[in-house]
Amino acid sequence: MRSALSSRSVGGQVFALMLIIVTLLVLAAGATLSLQARGSRDGQARGRALTVARTVAVAPGVREALESRDPARTLQPYAEKMRHRTGVDYIVVTTAQGIRCSHPNPKLIGKRFDRGLYPATAGRAFTDTTPGVTRPAASIRAAVPVTDARGRVIGVVNAGVSIPSVARTVGRQLPVIYGSTALALLLGAGGAALVAWRLRRQTHRLGPAEITRMYEHHDAVLRSVREGVLILDDEERLLLANDEALLLLGLTHDADGRQITDVGLPPDIARLLASGRTATDEVYEVGNRLLAVNQRPAERGGQPWGSVATLRDTTELRALTDKADRAYARLQLLYEAGVRVSSSLDMEGTAQELARVAVPRFADFATVDLHEAVLRGEEPGDRDSPLRRAGFSGVRDDPPLRRVGERVSAHPLTERAGGGIGRARVFAVSELPSYSDWVPQDPERLGWVMQYGIHSLLTVPLSGRGVRLGQVAFWRSGNTPPFDEEDRSFAEELAGQASVAIDNARRYAREHATTLALQESLLPRGRPEQQAVVAAQRYLPAPAGVRGDWFDVIPLSGARVALVVGDVVGH
């Protein structure tokens, strides 16, 4: 028994405990039955003696015999006859005064009965335990009064059963009791062994500590892991879902045991889980989450019995990936803008390239406005000097915006943003009509812009080397999201690159104009008077507008003339 109790397997310990319990219960039941049988012997003896005494007391002729002169002659043979017939130990009939009228020992007839007869002499039957009459052992006596016609007690019938005789009767029942107890013990032990065998098989012969540790590890893993875990059986029923899975899928705890297609999941992911097929990082949309699902079929004993699926929330990862992709795209756009915008010394061409490079990857529409003085290669006298549209690009050709070459006014926000030359700041204006500082110069055109679907504006002042050059505006319409802080930073970077290119073009235009003025000052003002030749000239500038060549006709003495052609070395 000790070895069974010390067994590490749950089945062995359950078997030992059940065997002890069954043994104790069976032994207790056997002892109880034995005690009940022994305890009932006195009751049975009392009832038997009382029945015999009453039968004799009411038998015909007993009362008449007690009233006769010689009661013993009639009562002695009758009493002995009844004693042998009923199997009691003795039947003694006495008078009311206690004189024996019958006795198993005839020598005692006529002598006084030496035991108490009360309360039988008062008309009440009773039983008690007295010394034996025919045997030395104690006996159980029943005393029943015999009354005459008037109800007076005229005698008492005493019937006794010895206790050993009762014990023999009980002893004949004990083998049956003990046999039944032993059979119950064997059946209980067999049942305990069967239950223990089945339990050992189901628990894989694991001990309580191992099962407890396994449960704790299992529970800790399911609750602490940041991935959802689902287990389904081969009938597509949900057997287990940890807290993370319930959260990701929006399920409640009563989903366990239900068909996976009936718990309220989107059809796509429900079909995947119900199919049980192998899946690796397949992304499904559940509510406002993007879940990466991995699923593998499960086997037991070489037979398929269900599937196990894990869920991972990739919403934040996807957002970070999209943000990284957007940042990379912006870097590529800045690089491309740097190449395209800086490739020309033509201000209008640079402005047009700036507008084209921003559409459609950054804005739906882009406009570039430059001060008229800047277009002439000069520096604007003040920030309120007129602007002229130098560049435009859009996803459509019919927006209600001014075209290239038209004069425009500075956006008030852009002007206030600068505050002074070189202090450029970026303002994003969403929902133009709701912005308190937006004061359009042309309300009718603003209404057209709203009707057209343009809903977001981002304006950036253009300045370079301390000179205010103009402004660039980016517009978004339709379902395109409004500009945000990242867009503002990017627009500032883009405008910074364009400002340098435009300022370089402005400086080139100014220097180019100076060079042309100097070159034109070297050209002859007219044809000199001379007789030698007839001179005619035609001056064609180079395609780039650079005029490095010069000529002259110089009259000499006599009939001579000097024709001179030169080039400005260094260009």
VOMI-931418 format. One record per residue (C-alpha): residue in three letters; x, y, z. Coordinates in steps of 0.1 Angstrom, whole numbers, plus 5000, padded with zeros to 4 digits. Layout:
% residues N
ALAXYZ/...
% end
This chain:
% residues 571
MET500050005000/ARG502950245008/SER504450184974/ALA501150264958/LEU500750584977/SER504350684969/SER503650624932/ARG504450934911/SER501650874886/VAL498151014893/GLY496650684884/GLY498650494910/GLN497750734937/VAL494150744928/PHE494050354928/ALA495650354963/LEU493250614977/MET490250444962/LEU491350104975/ILE491650245010/ILE488350415008/VAL486550114994/THR488149885021/LEU487150115049/LEU483650155035/VAL483149775031/LEU484649695065/ALA482449965081/ALA479449825063/GLY480249465074/ALA480849575110/THR477649775110/LEU475649475097/SER477249245123/LEU476549485151/GLN472949525138/ALA472549145137/ARG473949115172/GLY471849405185/SER468749265170/ARG469048925188/ASP467649065221/GLY464749225202/GLN464048895184/ALA464248695216/ARG462048935235/GLY459448925207/ARG459548545205/ALA459248495243/LEU456448755245/THR454548585217/VAL454748235232/ALA453648375267/ARG450648545252/THR449648245232/VAL449748025264/ALA447948295284/VAL444948305261/ALA444947935253/PRO441647755260/GLY441647575294/VAL444447775310/ARG442148005329/GLU439947725340/ALA442947525351/LEU444147815372/GLU440747835389/SER440647455396/ARG441847285427/ASP444847115410/PRO446147355382/ALA449347155377/ARG447646845365/THR446347035334/LEU449047305329/GLN452147095333/PRO451646865303/TYR450347155282/ALA453247385291/GLU455847115283/LYS454147045250/MET454247405240/ARG457847445251/HIS459047165229/ARG456847285200/THR457947645201/GLY461647575210/VAL461747815240/ASP463847725270/TYR461047715295/ILE457347795301/VAL456447845337/VAL452847915347/THR452248055382/THR449348175403/ALA448848535411/GLN450648455444/GLY453648315426/ILE453147945432/ARG454447735402/CYS451847535383/SER454247415356/HIS458047395352/PRO460547195332/ASN461647045365/PRO458546885380/LYS460146885414/LEU459747265416/ILE455947255409/GLY454047385439/LYS456847595451/ARG457047975451/PHE458548145420/ASP461548325432/ARG461548605407/GLY459448915406/LEU456148905387/TYR455349265389/PRO453949445368/ALA452349125354/THR450449085386/ALA449049435379/GLY447749335346/ARG450749445324/ALA453049225303/PHE456749285305/THR460149135295/ASP463449125313/THR466748935315/THR466948675342/PRO469148375351/GLY468448065330/VAL466047795343/THR467147495323/ARG470547635313/PRO473147825333/ALA473248105307/ALA471048415311/SER467748415294/ILE465248675282/ARG461848635300/ALA458448745290/ALA455648765316/VAL452048785306/PRO449048805330/VAL446148565329/THR442848725339/ASP439448585348/ALA436048695334/ARG436048995357/GLY439549105347/ARG441348995379/VAL444848855375/ILE444648495385/GLY448048385371/VAL451148465352/VAL452648285322/ASN456448305320/ALA458348215288/GLY462048235284/VAL464648215256/SER468248165266/ILE470748415251/PRO473148145237/SER470348015215/VAL469848355201/ALA473548385195/ARG473548065175/THR470748205153/VAL472748525147/GLY475948325141/ARG474348145112/GLN473848485096/LEU477348615101/PRO478948405073/VAL476548555048/ILE477448905061/TYR481148835060/GLY480948675025/SER478948975012/THR481549205027/ALA484449025010/LEU482649024977/ALA481949394979/LEU485649454988/LEU486749254957/LEU484349434934/GLY485449774948/ALA489149694944/GLY488449584908/GLY486549904900/ALA489350114916/ALA491949934895/LEU489949994863/VAL489550364871/ALA493250394879/TRP494250224847/ARG492150454826/LEU493350754845/ARG497050654840/ARG496350614803/GLN494750954800/THR497451134821/HIS500250954804/ARG501550834838/LEU502351184849/GLY502551274885/PRO500551554903/ALA503551784904/GLU504251734867/ILE500551794858/THR500552104880/ARG503752234865/MET502452154830/TYR499152344837/GLU501052644852/HIS503352664822/HIS500452614798/ASP498452884815/ALA501453124818/VAL502353084781/LEU498753134768/ARG498253434790/SER501553604785/VAL502253544748/ARG501453844726/GLU500053624699/GLY496653474697/VAL496353094699/LEU493452894685/ILE492952524687/LEU490152354666/ASP489151994664/ASP488351794633/GLU484751904634/GLU485652274632/ARG484752344668/LEU486752594688/LEU488452404716/LEU490652674730/ALA491353044725/ASN493653244747/ASP492953604759/GLU494953764731/ALA493053564705/LEU489753674720/LEU490954034720/LEU492254034684/LEU489153854670/GLY486654034692/LEU485153714706/THR483653634740/HIS484453344763/ASP481253164753/ALA482753094719/ASP484552784732/GLY482852464719/ARG481052644690/GLN481652614653/ILE484352854641/THR482052974613/ASP479253064638/VAL481253294662/GLY480953604641/LEU484353624623/PRO484753774589/PRO484153514561/ASP487653504548/ILE489453424581/ALA486553194591/ARG486952994560/LEU490752964565/LEU490352844601/ALA487652604592/SER489652454563/GLY492552354586/ARG495052404557/THR498652514562/ALA498952894561/THR502053114567/ASP501753484575/GLU498553534556/VAL497153874564/TYR493453924570/GLU491554234581/VAL489454194612/GLY487754514624/ASN490454784624/ARG493254534627/LEU495554354602/LEU496254004615/ALA498953774602/VAL497653414605/ASN499853104607/GLN498052764608/ARG499252404609/PRO497252074609/ALA497551874642/GLU497751494645/ARG497251254674/GLY498550904670/GLY499150954634/GLN495551064627/PRO494451414620/TRP492251564648/GLY492251934642/SER494452244637/VAL496452504656/ALA496452864645/THR498453164658/LEU497353534652/ARG499753834653/ASP498654194651/THR500654354623/THR498654684623/GLU501454884640/LEU504154704620/ARG502254784588/ALA501855144598/LEU505655164605/THR506354994572/ASP504055234554/LYS505755524572/ALA509155404562/ASP508055344526/ARG506655704526/ALA509855844540/TYR511855654514/ALA509555774486/ARG510056134499/LEU513756094499/GLN513655974463/LEU511356264454/LEU513856514470/TYR516756354451/GLU514856374419/ALA513756724426/GLY517356824433/VAL518456674399/ARG515556824379/VAL515257164395/SER518957234396/SER519557134360/SER518557464345/LEU519457834349/ASP516157944335/MET513958074363/GLU510657994346/GLY511857644336/THR513057584372/ALA509657694386/GLN507857464361/GLU510057164371/LEU509357234408/ALA505557214401/ARG505956904379/VAL508056714404/ALA505556764432/VAL502556624412/PRO501056374417/ARG503456214443/PHE503056494468/ALA500156714458/ASP497256714433/PHE498157064421/ALA501257284425/THR501757644417/VAL504957854418/ASP504758234419/LEU507858464416/HIS508258834420/GLU508259014387/ALA511559184397/VAL513058844403/LEU512058724369/ARG513959024355/GLY517058914375/GLU516559194401/GLU515859194438/PRO512259284448/GLY511959614464/ASP509559494491/ARG507459194499/ASP504359354485/SER505759374450/PRO503659204424/LEU503958824417/ARG503558644385/ARG502758274381/ALA505858104368/GLY504957734372/PHE501857514373/SER501157144373/GLY498056934382/VAL496456594379/ARG493756774359/ASP493957064335/ASP490857254345/PRO491257364381/PRO490057714390/LEU493557834396/ARG495458114378/ARG497658004348/VAL501258064341/GLY502058424332/GLU499058574351/ARG499658814379/VAL498758684413/SER498758824448/ALA500758674477/HIS498858454501/PRO498458654534/LEU499558364554/THR502758324534/GLU503558694537/ARG503058694575/ALA504958374578/GLY508058534564/GLY507858834586/GLY511058934571/ILE513558814545/GLY514958474552/ARG512558364579/ALA510558104561/ARG507857904579/VAL505357654566/PHE501657674572/ALA499257394563/VAL495657514558/SER492957244559/GLU489357324552/LEU490157674538/PRO486757834546/SER487057744583/TYR490557904588/SER490058234605/ASP493258394591/TRP492458304555/VAL491458624536/PRO491058554499/GLN491558844475/ASP489058684451/PRO486058534470/GLU484458414438/ARG487558214428/LEU487658064463/GLY484157954458/TRP485157784426/VAL488057614444/MET485757474471/GLN483257354445/TYR486057184426/GLY486856974456/ILE490257134467/HIS490257104505/SER493857144517/LEU496557404509/LEU500157424519/THR502057734511/VAL505857794515/PRO507758114509/LEU510758094485/SER513858284497/GLY517458244490/ARG520658424502/GLY518558674521/VAL516358754490/ARG512658694489/LEU511958524456/GLY508258424458/GLN506058144470/VAL505057794462/ALA501657644469/PHE500557274471/TRP496957184468/ARG495056854476/SER491556764465/GLY489056484466/ASN489856184488/THR493456284492/PRO494256324530/PRO495056684542/PHE498656794547/ASP500256704580/GLU503356794599/GLU505556554578/ASP504256714547/ARG505057054560/SER508656954567/PHE509056784533/ALA507557094515/GLU510057314533/GLU512957084522/LEU511657084486/ALA511157464486/GLY514657514500/GLN516157324471/ALA514057514446/SER514957844462/VAL518657784457/ALA518157694421/ILE515857984414/ASP518258224431/ASN521058084410/ALA519058144379/ARG518158494391/ARG521858574397/TYR522758424363/ALA520058634346/ARG521458954363/GLU525058874353/HIS523858774318/ALA522159104314/THR525359284326/THR527459084301/LEU525059174272/ALA525159534281/LEU528959534281/GLN529059334248/GLU526659574231/SER528859864242/LEU531759704222/LEU529759684190/PRO529959964165/ARG527160224168/GLY527060264130/ARG528860204097/PRO531760444092/GLU532060644060/GLN534660494037/GLN535260453999/ALA537060123997/VAL534259874003/VAL530559854008/ALA530059694043/ALA526959524056/GLN526559324089/ARG524259074105/TYR524658974142/LEU522958644153/PRO523358554190/ALA524058194201/PRO521157974211/ALA522058014248/GLY521958394244/VAL525658434251/ARG527258684227/GLY530958644231/ASP531858744195/TRP532259104182/PHE533259284150/ASP534159624137/VAL534959814104/ILE537860054107/PRO538660294078/LEU542460334071/SER544460584051/GLY544260574014/ALA541660334001/ARG542160084028/VAL539759944053/ALA540259704083/LEU537659434090/VAL538059304125/VAL536259004141/GLY536958904178/ASP535858664205/VAL535658704243/VAL538058444256/GLY537058244286/HIS533458154278/
% end
